[in-house]
Amino acid sequence: MVLRIKHFVVFVTLGCLFSCRQKPPSLSKIAATQIQIDGSLISSDSVEVFLHPYSKRLNQVLDSTLAYAPKKISKGDGEYNTTAGNLLADIMLSETQPIFKSRTGKDIDFVLFNHGGIRSILSKGKVSARNAYEVMPFENTVTVVALQGTSVRDLVSYLVLRKRAHPISGMQVVLNRDGSLKSATIQGKPIDDKRIYYIATSSYLVSGGDNMIFFKEALEVFETDYKIRNMLIDYFGKVDTLHPKTDDRFIQLK
């Protein structure tokens, strides 16, 4: 009888222990609420006081004058080449060349960027780091791509067909009056189908952006990890005055 009572007590105790054990939490429902970011949100004075010294310093850095623009620099002031496009392409060539040369021992042959990638003008007057963020708000980096001469011809065909002011530097493309290709040269020389050319461009375009699928034919891809925005800031800090211009690098004969 005593043994049965002991068994009963053990059984009841174990039952209580297992019944009281908490089950591990599990996801039962996912709910989302859209919060509109507008003037109806109430600011927090304590947060603003805490952030004030940081935001003040950030604005000082972003708004400090790096260079001077003697006139408005825009991607809309030319048919096939523009002041903003030419300036950006020339900066990409001058700033990336020493980096690429030191890492590979090779030279960049030319630059191709996309017209739509330039997101703002540079107004006449002071040029700051904030302006660089406005012109290039994306995280895209400078990438150098090795293309066979035959693929470079596909690149030229793309420019001819699109008839848009995609920025180039180190290359000249001349169209006939009817819009067909008259000539295309790189560093003043005709394209050699057997040669390998090194093109500095945007990581966005290398991934197929703006339907520049010819970059898929790359023999090699060199990632510089150099943000295009930082490239602009570095260049602005080196010069006193910007000298934007339109020229004959991409034109159509009249």
Disulfide bonds with the S-S distance in Angstrom:
none
